[in-house]
Each structure stands twice: as C-alpha cells, then as structure tokens.
Amino acid sequence: MKPLKRVLVTGGCGQIAYNLLFRIASGEMLGYDQPIALHILDVESMKDILQGVVYELEDCIYPLLKEIKYGSNPYEVFKDVDIALLVGAKPRGPGMERKDLLLENAKIFEQMGKALNKEANKNVKVLVVGNPCNTNALICMKNAPDICKKNFFAMTRLDQNRAKYQIAKKVNADVKNVKNLAVWGNHSTTMVPDFTNALINEDNLLTVIKDGEWLKTSFMQLIQKRGAEIIQKRQKSSAASAANAIIDTIKSLYNKEGEWFSLAVHSGKNTYGIDEDLIFSFPCISDGSGNFEIINDVKLNDFIYDKIKLSENELLEEKNSICHLL
C-alpha cells in the first residue's frame, strides 16, 4: 500500500460533494491501491447533515478509507491535507449581480487560502470548483503565500468534457477518439472551446467537420451556456457531471496519460501574451506526479485568439473588483 493521502472536500453537504465523496473513498480518483483520509468541511449550521454523510461513508466500509475528519473550522479540518477540492461556495441568488457574487465568495476564499497556508501540506494541490472559480482560485492563492502558485487550479474539465461529447455526437464518433480539445480562459460564458486544434481519430477536426459556422456559433454557444441550460431544465446545478470532472482532473494530474487536458492555472510565464497574474485555462499535460506544464506551442488562429483575449479581459475585470483582497 502507498502512504496515506489526505483529501479535503469543502461544501460537504452539497450535491456535488455527495456525488464525489463516495467515489473518492472507493479508490476511483487516486487508484485502488491508495489509502485515503477524507477531510470534509461545511458550515456549522449543516453539522447534522454533515454527520449523516459521514455515517453513510462509514457504512460503505470502503477498505481504502482509513480516516474521516469533519467539521466547520477550516483550521482544524485542513490539517496536513495533500489534495484540497474546494467545492463549496455561495450560490448566486435571485437578483444578485455577478460583482456581488464575486465579493461574497472573495471573503470565503480569502479565509480558505489563509487556512491552507497555515495548516495544509506545503505541497498541497488545490482545485477550486466553487464559482466564479478562476477568480476564487486567484484569491485563495494570494492568501496562501507559502504554497507554490503552480499548485492552485480552477476547474474547466467539465467544459472540456461537454465539448468533447458534442463533437463526438456531431460526427458519430467515440468520445475517446476526440483529443486535444482544450478550453481556454474563464469558466464563464466567455470560455473558448478551441475546435481548431482538436483531433478526431487523429485527423484535424476541421477536416472532418467542415461546417465552420456551426463550430463558431452553435457549438461554442452550447458549451458556454450548458451549465445554465442544465439549471433551467433540472432546476438544480450539474452536480454529477461536475463531480465526474473533478475526478477526471485529479486523475489527469496523477496519471501520465500523454494527452492534453484543460485546467485553469496560474498564467505566469505563459507564451500566449496573457496577463501573467491570472488563473487562466490552458491546455496542459502532466508528468503523472501531480505536476503539470502548460503546452506552450499551440497555434491559434485569429478567431480563437480574439475570443481568448475577451475572456482574459473579463478575468482582469473580475480581478480589479476584488483587488483589495489580493
């Protein structure tokens, strides 16, 4: 057996966490030879529900689940964690402007960063899922100066998964044969699913799908608005697919797959002219040990590059609105 890994999940009573925790404990995320300690955080008012979730985890008798630590105090729950999945965030309420949501969540992720900085393993990998996740990850990173900037991420894998499915559906291909379909920028309606570099069965997507207008309009808008559409149809957010994308993200970081995957990371020293102090989604590749590199030689046509710059501008505006917390 490998040494124990401590995995933190915040928002432990939420829908995403409920779809996620049991899959982590089973070994699906980190491997079936990896012992796990789960650290689960939620607010004090949810303590009874959180205890019920813990009871269920215990009752599943997962062989790999060696310990469960839970509570509402991040300085206690974050102790020595190796992987932090920051799922919990304040949801957008009726009539709430995006800037108001930013400010409310900024306060939460400021505290998360401080607690991680003080209590977590100094090589902790931090994946922010709670929206607006790019800027929340930036706030968290800025408040954890003792942890390497490259260890903070925001999740855009769900957007990549959505894009791959729609392309596969369009041409009746297997999703596993759609590769190098990266999502750039912000996890918002400005995100850029880059169809120009994607492959289908090793052929460039543009030689298979010749309908450029569909790719630039219907396809791109479908991916950008998919989350809102699910909320409209289901009356709830996309919890199961988000949990699945979290697992996909961590698996890509800890397995040397050799394939591109989308991840919003610190933009320092990127070669694409993006501001170097954002959490920005790029195509990445992993060495299999939890570390990654941005793929820095992707050719971008004018259409895609212009869309990427629009997403950058949105992130700069978000950053400016919470700069007093950085």
N, C-alpha and C positions, 0 to 999 in steps of 0.2 A: 504493500500500500504506500501511496505517496504521503508526504506530510500534509496535515490538515490545512484546508483553505477556509478562510473566514469570509463569507459573502453577506454583505449588507443589502437589505431591501427596505426602502422607505415607502411610506404610504401603504403600510402592510395590510390595512383593512380594505383597500380599494380593489376595484375589479381587475386591474392589470396584475397587481400583486397576487390575487387569488388564482389567476391563470398561470402565474410564474413560479411561485414558491414550491409547489409540489413537483414541478418539472426539474427545478434545480436540485431539490432533495433526492430525486430519483437517480441523478447522475447524468441526465441528458445534456446539461450545459457544459460541464467540465470533464466528463468522462466517467465511465463505470468503475474506475479504479481510484477515484479521487474522493477521499473523505471530506465532508463538509460540516462547517458550523454555520448556522444561519443566525444573522443578527437582524431583527425586524423592528422598525420604528414606526410609530404613529402617534397622533396627539393624545393627550391624557383623556379626553372625552370619549375616545374609542377603545379604552383599555379592556372592557369586557368583550367586545367583538374581537379584538386582537388576541385575547386569551383563548377565545373559541377557535380561531385559526390555528393557534399553537397546539391546542388539543387535537385538532384534526391531523396536523403534521405528525404528532406523536403516535396517533392511532394508525397511521400508514406504515409504521415500523420499517422505514427505509434503512437498509443496512449501512448506507454511506452517511446518514445524518447522525452525527456524533454529539451535537450540542445545539441548543436553541437559546438565544439570548434576546429578550424583547423588552420594550418599554417606550417611554415618551421623552426621555432625556438623551439627546444625541451624544453628550459627553460620556455617558455610560455605555450606550448601545454601539457606538462607533469604535470601541476599544479594539485595536490591533487588526481591523478588517483589511483584507487583501484586495477585495473587489467590492466597490460601492455602486449599487444600482439605485440612483436617486429618482424614484418613480413619482413620489408624492409631490403635489404642487396645488396651489389654489386654482380651482377651475374658473373659467370665465363665466360670470353671472349675467343675468338679463340687464341690458343697458350699459354694461361695463365696456369702456373703451380699452383698446389694446394697451395704451400707455398706462392705464390704471392697473391692468393685469400685470404689466411689467414691474411696476412699483411694488405691488403686493408680493409678488414672488421674489423680487430682488431681496426683500428683507429676510425671507425664508432661506434663500440660498447663500446669503451672506453668513448666516449662522451655521449652515451646513458646512461651508468652507472652513470656518473657524474651528468647528468641532473635528473635522477630518484632519486639519493641520495639527491639532493638539493630540488626538487620540489614535488615529489610524496608522497602520504600517506606512512608512515613508515611501514605499514603492507602490502604494495603493493605486489601482486603476479605477477611475471614476467615470461612470456613464450616466449622463443626465438625460432623463426621459420626460420629466415634467416640463410642460410648455410655459412660456416660449423657451425651448430647451437650449438653443445656441447661446442666447444671452444669459440664461440661468447658469450655464456651464462656465461662461466667462466670469460671472460674479463669484461663483464658487472657487474658481481657480485663483482669482485675485485675492481672495481671503484665505488662501492656503499657500503662503509663500515658501514653505519648506518642502512642498511636494512639487516634483518636476511638472512643468507646464504640459509636456507631452503626455501626461497621464490623465488629462481631462478631455472628455469627449461628450458630444451630444449625438443623439441617435437619428440617423437618416436611413437606416437599413430598411425600415418599414416602407419608405418611399421607393427605395430600390426594388424591394420585393414586389410592390404594386406595379412598378414599371415593367419588370420582367414578365409578370403574368400577362399584362395587357399586350405586350409584343408577341409572346408565345401564342396567345389566343388569336391574335390577328392573322398569324401565318400557320396556325395549327401545328406548332412545334412543341416539343417537350421543354418545360421551363429550365431544365438543367442544361439545355443546349443554347440558352441565351446568356451571353457572357459580356463582361466589360461594359455593362450598362450602369454608369455611375451617375449619382445625383450630386449636384454642386450647390453650394450656398447655404441659405437659411431654410430651416424646416418650417416653411410657411407657403403661402400662395405664390411666392417668388422663386421657389426652388426650381432647379434646372435639371430635369432628367435628360442626360446627354445621349441622344439616339445616334449621333453621328459617328461615335467610336464603338458602338455596340456590335457584337458578333452574333450570328445565328448559324449554328453548325459550322463555325469557323469562317463563315462568309460575312463580310461587312453588311450590317443591317440595311444600308441604303441600296445595296444591290438586290436585296430580297423584297423590301417594301419600297416601292417606287413612288408611293403617294406621299410626296413631301408635304403637301398641305395638311394632310391628316396628322402627320407627325408633329408639325409646328403648332397646330391648333387643338384638335380634338384630343389627341394623345396627351399632349403636355398639360392641357387644362384638366383632363381627367385625373392625372396624378396629383396635380396641385390642389385639387378640390376633393379628393377622395375621402379624406377624413371627415370633412363637413357633410358630405353626402351620406356617409355611414351614420353619423349622428342624426341626420334628418330622417333616415329610414328606420333606424333601430331605436331612436330616442335615447341612445347611450353611445358612449365613445367606443372606438375599436379596441377593446381590451385584449381579446385573444390574439389577434394579429400583432398587436404591439408587444405582448409578452413573447410571442414567437420571434419577433425581430430582435428583441433583447438577447434571446438565446443565440440567434444567428450571429449577432455582433460579437458576443464573447467567444463563441466557437471560432469565428474567423480570426480573432486576435490570438487565440491559443492553439490554433492548428495551422500548420504550414501548407495551406491549400494551393498557393501559387496563383490564386485568382484575385482580381480586383474586388474590393468591397467599399461601399460608401460609408464614410464616417466623418462627422464634423469634429475637427481637431484644431489645435492652436495653429494659426496661419503663419507663424514666424518663419522667415527664410523660404517661403514658397516662391516658385518661379513664374507665377501667373499674374504678377502685378496686383495681387490682393493685399489690402491693408494688413500689416503684419502683427496686429494685436486684436484679432477676432477669433471666435470659434466658428469655423467655416468648413462646410462639407467638401471633401475632395475624394477622388479615387485613391485608395490606399492598398497596401499589401503588407502582410505580416511575416515575421520571422518564426512564428509559432510559439513564442515565449511570452506573449502579451505585449510585445513591442511592434511598431509599425513604421512604415515610411510612406510619405505622400509620393505618388507616382508623378514625377515632375517633367515628363516628356510627352504629355498628351497634346495632340494637335487639335486646336479649337477653331472652328470657322467663325465668321463674323457674327452670324445669328446667335450661336450658342454663347460666344464671349460677351456680346452685348447683354444677353439675359443674365449672365453671371454677374456682370457689373451692377445690374439693377438689384440683384439680391444682396450684393456687397453694400450698396447704398442703404438698403433697408436695415442691415445689421449695424451700420455706422449710426443711423438714426436711433436705433434701439440703445446702443451703447451710450450715446450722448444723453439719452433720457435718464439713465441711471448712473452717470459718471461719478456722482458724489459717493457711491458705494464701492467704487473700484480702488 
